[in-house]
Amino acid sequence: MEIGILKSSKDEIEMQVENITMVELLRVYLNKDSSVNFSAWKREHPSEKAVLNVRVKGKTAKKAINDAIVAITKDLDKVEKDFSAMK
């Protein structure tokens, strides 16, 4: 998956994400984090990549994204384990 950083500071990051499913999943998990003030994505046209904008207070934007990715991975591992147990 290709990700491009368009703007980055301690409190805000704007990144271009190729996969719209991943950008929506990140947005949902970021909005669960109390240190995230704003997390949303937009896409000017369906043929273009989505742009995710994240603003935080209390931790860095990169840390918030990393925490969201860790939470997503943990939840997906649990789903995989539960699914495997059903066989």
Backbone as JSON Lines, residues from 0, in Angstrom:
{"i":0,"aa":"M","n":[0.85,-1.18,0.0],"ca":[0.0,0.0,0.0],"c":[0.9,1.23,0.0]}
{"i":1,"aa":"E","n":[0.55,2.15,-0.84],"ca":[1.33,3.37,-0.98],"c":[0.73,4.49,-0.14]}
{"i":2,"aa":"I","n":[1.59,5.14,0.67],"ca":[1.18,6.26,1.5],"c":[2.14,7.41,1.24]}
{"i":3,"aa":"G","n":[1.6,8.59,1.04],"ca":[2.43,9.77,0.83],"c":[2.1,10.83,1.87]}
{"i":4,"aa":"I","n":[3.14,11.35,2.51],"ca":[2.95,12.4,3.51],"c":[2.93,13.74,2.78]}
{"i":5,"aa":"L","n":[1.82,14.45,2.9],"ca":[1.68,15.76,2.26],"c":[2.08,16.89,3.18]}
{"i":6,"aa":"K","n":[1.77,16.73,4.47],"ca":[2.09,17.75,5.47],"c":[2.26,17.05,6.8]}
{"i":7,"aa":"S","n":[3.29,17.43,7.55],"ca":[3.52,16.77,8.82],"c":[4.09,17.75,9.84]}
{"i":8,"aa":"S","n":[3.45,17.78,11.0],"ca":[3.98,18.52,12.15],"c":[3.66,17.69,13.37]}
{"i":9,"aa":"K","n":[4.04,18.19,14.53],"ca":[3.81,17.43,15.76],"c":[2.32,17.17,16.0]}
{"i":10,"aa":"D","n":[1.49,18.19,15.77],"ca":[0.07,18.11,16.09],"c":[-0.84,17.77,14.92]}
{"i":11,"aa":"E","n":[-0.29,17.71,13.71],"ca":[-1.14,17.47,12.55],"c":[-0.37,16.73,11.47]}
{"i":12,"aa":"I","n":[-1.09,15.87,10.77],"ca":[-0.51,15.17,9.64],"c":[-1.56,15.06,8.55]}
{"i":13,"aa":"E","n":[-1.12,15.22,7.33],"ca":[-2.0,15.06,6.18],"c":[-1.3,14.08,5.25]}
{"i":14,"aa":"M","n":[-1.97,12.97,4.96],"ca":[-1.33,11.95,4.14],"c":[-2.28,11.41,3.08]}
{"i":15,"aa":"Q","n":[-1.68,11.03,1.98],"ca":[-2.42,10.48,0.85],"c":[-2.35,8.96,0.94]}
{"i":16,"aa":"V","n":[-3.51,8.32,0.92],"ca":[-3.57,6.86,1.06],"c":[-4.24,6.28,-0.18]}
{"i":17,"aa":"E","n":[-3.62,5.28,-0.74],"ca":[-4.1,4.67,-1.98],"c":[-5.39,3.89,-1.78]}
{"i":18,"aa":"N","n":[-5.49,3.17,-0.67],"ca":[-6.6,2.26,-0.43],"c":[-7.68,2.94,0.41]}
{"i":19,"aa":"I","n":[-8.86,3.11,-0.15],"ca":[-9.94,3.82,0.53],"c":[-10.47,3.04,1.73]}
{"i":20,"aa":"T","n":[-10.39,1.71,1.69],"ca":[-10.83,0.9,2.82],"c":[-9.92,1.14,4.03]}
{"i":21,"aa":"M","n":[-8.62,1.2,3.77],"ca":[-7.66,1.44,4.86],"c":[-7.82,2.83,5.45]}
{"i":22,"aa":"V","n":[-8.04,3.82,4.61],"ca":[-8.18,5.19,5.12],"c":[-9.43,5.32,5.99]}
{"i":23,"aa":"E","n":[-10.51,4.63,5.62],"ca":[-11.73,4.67,6.44],"c":[-11.53,3.92,7.75]}
{"i":24,"aa":"L","n":[-10.87,2.79,7.7],"ca":[-10.57,2.03,8.91],"c":[-9.7,2.85,9.87]}
{"i":25,"aa":"L","n":[-8.69,3.5,9.33],"ca":[-7.84,4.38,10.15],"c":[-8.66,5.51,10.78]}
{"i":26,"aa":"R","n":[-9.54,6.12,10.0],"ca":[-10.35,7.22,10.51],"c":[-11.22,6.77,11.68]}
{"i":27,"aa":"V","n":[-11.83,5.61,11.56],"ca":[-12.69,5.09,12.63],"c":[-11.89,4.87,13.9]}
{"i":28,"aa":"Y","n":[-10.75,4.22,13.79],"ca":[-9.93,3.93,14.97],"c":[-9.31,5.21,15.54]}
{"i":29,"aa":"L","n":[-8.92,6.14,14.7],"ca":[-8.37,7.41,15.19],"c":[-9.42,8.19,15.98]}
{"i":30,"aa":"N","n":[-10.66,8.16,15.53],"ca":[-11.71,8.9,16.23],"c":[-12.07,8.28,17.58]}
{"i":31,"aa":"K","n":[-11.63,7.05,17.84],"ca":[-11.83,6.44,19.15],"c":[-10.81,6.95,20.17]}
{"i":32,"aa":"D","n":[-9.72,7.53,19.7],"ca":[-8.62,8.02,20.55],"c":[-8.98,9.4,21.1]}
{"i":33,"aa":"S","n":[-8.96,9.55,22.41],"ca":[-9.34,10.81,23.04],"c":[-8.36,11.95,22.74]}
{"i":34,"aa":"S","n":[-7.14,11.64,22.34],"ca":[-6.17,12.7,22.02],"c":[-6.33,13.21,20.59]}
{"i":35,"aa":"V","n":[-7.16,12.57,19.79],"ca":[-7.39,13.01,18.42],"c":[-8.55,14.01,18.41]}
{"i":36,"aa":"N","n":[-8.25,15.23,17.99],"ca":[-9.27,16.27,17.91],"c":[-10.07,16.18,16.62]}
{"i":37,"aa":"F","n":[-9.41,15.74,15.55],"ca":[-10.05,15.71,14.24],"c":[-9.4,14.64,13.39]}
{"i":38,"aa":"S","n":[-10.22,13.84,12.74],"ca":[-9.73,12.84,11.8],"c":[-10.79,12.65,10.72]}
{"i":39,"aa":"A","n":[-10.41,12.98,9.5],"ca":[-11.35,12.85,8.38],"c":[-10.55,12.7,7.1]}
{"i":40,"aa":"W","n":[-11.21,12.16,6.09],"ca":[-10.57,12.03,4.8],"c":[-11.48,12.59,3.72]}
{"i":41,"aa":"K","n":[-10.86,12.93,2.61],"ca":[-11.62,13.42,1.46],"c":[-10.96,12.92,0.19]}
{"i":42,"aa":"R","n":[-11.73,12.95,-0.86],"ca":[-11.22,12.56,-2.16],"c":[-11.9,13.45,-3.18]}
{"i":43,"aa":"E","n":[-11.12,14.2,-3.91],"ca":[-11.67,15.15,-4.88],"c":[-12.42,14.45,-6.01]}
{"i":44,"aa":"H","n":[-11.93,13.28,-6.41],"ca":[-12.53,12.54,-7.52],"c":[-12.27,11.05,-7.29]}
{"i":45,"aa":"P","n":[-13.19,10.17,-7.67],"ca":[-12.99,8.74,-7.45],"c":[-11.71,8.17,-8.06]}
{"i":46,"aa":"S","n":[-11.16,8.82,-9.05],"ca":[-9.92,8.32,-9.65],"c":[-8.67,8.76,-8.87]}
{"i":47,"aa":"E","n":[-8.84,9.62,-7.88],"ca":[-7.71,10.12,-7.09],"c":[-7.61,9.4,-5.75]}
{"i":48,"aa":"K","n":[-6.44,9.51,-5.13],"ca":[-6.22,8.9,-3.82],"c":[-6.9,9.74,-2.74]}
{"i":49,"aa":"A","n":[-7.27,9.08,-1.66],"ca":[-7.89,9.76,-0.53],"c":[-6.82,10.49,0.29]}
{"i":50,"aa":"V","n":[-7.19,11.6,0.89],"ca":[-6.29,12.38,1.74],"c":[-6.86,12.36,3.16]}
{"i":51,"aa":"L","n":[-6.08,11.81,4.09],"ca":[-6.47,11.72,5.49],"c":[-5.82,12.87,6.26]}
{"i":52,"aa":"N","n":[-6.63,13.6,7.01],"ca":[-6.13,14.7,7.84],"c":[-6.39,14.35,9.3]}
{"i":53,"aa":"V","n":[-5.34,14.43,10.11],"ca":[-5.44,14.08,11.53],"c":[-4.84,15.22,12.36]}
{"i":54,"aa":"R","n":[-5.6,15.68,13.35],"ca":[-5.12,16.7,14.28],"c":[-5.24,16.15,15.7]}
{"i":55,"aa":"V","n":[-4.18,16.32,16.49],"ca":[-4.15,15.74,17.83],"c":[-3.75,16.78,18.87]}
{"i":56,"aa":"K","n":[-3.98,16.4,20.12],"ca":[-3.52,17.19,21.25],"c":[-3.15,16.21,22.35]}
{"i":57,"aa":"G","n":[-1.93,16.3,22.86],"ca":[-1.51,15.41,23.94],"c":[-0.51,14.36,23.51]}
{"i":58,"aa":"K","n":[-0.43,14.06,22.23],"ca":[0.57,13.16,21.68],"c":[0.81,13.56,20.23]}
{"i":59,"aa":"T","n":[1.82,13.01,19.63],"ca":[2.1,13.37,18.24],"c":[1.11,12.69,17.3]}
{"i":60,"aa":"A","n":[0.94,13.28,16.14],"ca":[0.04,12.71,15.14],"c":[0.54,11.35,14.68]}
{"i":61,"aa":"K","n":[1.85,11.21,14.52],"ca":[2.41,9.92,14.12],"c":[2.16,8.85,15.17]}
{"i":62,"aa":"K","n":[2.23,9.21,16.45],"ca":[1.97,8.27,17.54],"c":[0.5,7.85,17.51]}
{"i":63,"aa":"A","n":[-0.4,8.79,17.25],"ca":[-1.83,8.47,17.18],"c":[-2.1,7.49,16.04]}
{"i":64,"aa":"I","n":[-1.47,7.7,14.9],"ca":[-1.66,6.79,13.77],"c":[-1.07,5.43,14.09]}
{"i":65,"aa":"N","n":[0.1,5.41,14.7],"ca":[0.71,4.14,15.09],"c":[-0.18,3.39,16.08]}
{"i":66,"aa":"D","n":[-0.72,4.09,17.06],"ca":[-1.62,3.46,18.04],"c":[-2.86,2.88,17.35]}
{"i":67,"aa":"A","n":[-3.39,3.6,16.36],"ca":[-4.56,3.11,15.63],"c":[-4.22,1.84,14.85]}
{"i":68,"aa":"I","n":[-3.06,1.81,14.23],"ca":[-2.62,0.64,13.47],"c":[-2.42,-0.57,14.39]}
{"i":69,"aa":"V","n":[-1.86,-0.33,15.56],"ca":[-1.69,-1.41,16.54],"c":[-3.05,-1.96,16.97]}
{"i":70,"aa":"A","n":[-4.01,-1.07,17.23],"ca":[-5.35,-1.5,17.64],"c":[-6.06,-2.28,16.52]}
{"i":71,"aa":"I","n":[-5.91,-1.82,15.29],"ca":[-6.5,-2.52,14.14],"c":[-5.91,-3.92,14.03]}
{"i":72,"aa":"T","n":[-4.6,-4.01,14.11],"ca":[-3.91,-5.3,14.01],"c":[-4.36,-6.25,15.11]}
{"i":73,"aa":"K","n":[-4.47,-5.72,16.33],"ca":[-4.91,-6.55,17.46],"c":[-6.32,-7.08,17.23]}
{"i":74,"aa":"D","n":[-7.22,-6.21,16.78],"ca":[-8.61,-6.64,16.53],"c":[-8.69,-7.64,15.39]}
{"i":75,"aa":"L","n":[-7.91,-7.44,14.34],"ca":[-7.91,-8.39,13.22],"c":[-7.34,-9.74,13.63]}
{"i":76,"aa":"D","n":[-6.31,-9.73,14.47],"ca":[-5.76,-10.99,14.98],"c":[-6.8,-11.75,15.8]}
{"i":77,"aa":"K","n":[-7.58,-11.01,16.6],"ca":[-8.63,-11.65,17.4],"c":[-9.71,-12.24,16.51]}
{"i":78,"aa":"V","n":[-10.1,-11.52,15.48],"ca":[-11.11,-12.03,14.54],"c":[-10.59,-13.29,13.86]}
{"i":79,"aa":"E","n":[-9.33,-13.27,13.44],"ca":[-8.75,-14.44,12.8],"c":[-8.72,-15.64,13.75]}
{"i":80,"aa":"K","n":[-8.34,-15.39,15.0],"ca":[-8.29,-16.46,16.0],"c":[-9.69,-17.02,16.26]}
{"i":81,"aa":"D","n":[-10.68,-16.14,16.42],"ca":[-12.06,-16.58,16.65],"c":[-12.6,-17.35,15.46]}
{"i":82,"aa":"F","n":[-12.27,-16.91,14.26],"ca":[-12.72,-17.6,13.06],"c":[-12.09,-18.98,12.95]}
{"i":83,"aa":"S","n":[-10.8,-19.07,13.26],"ca":[-10.09,-20.36,13.21],"c":[-10.67,-21.34,14.23]}
{"i":84,"aa":"A","n":[-11.1,-20.83,15.36],"ca":[-11.68,-21.68,16.4],"c":[-13.04,-22.26,15.99]}
{"i":85,"aa":"M","n":[-13.68,-21.66,15.01],"ca":[-14.99,-22.12,14.56],"c":[-14.91,-23.36,13.69]}
{"i":86,"aa":"K","n":[-13.76,-23.67,13.16],"ca":[-13.61,-24.8,12.23],"c":[-13.77,-26.13,12.9]}
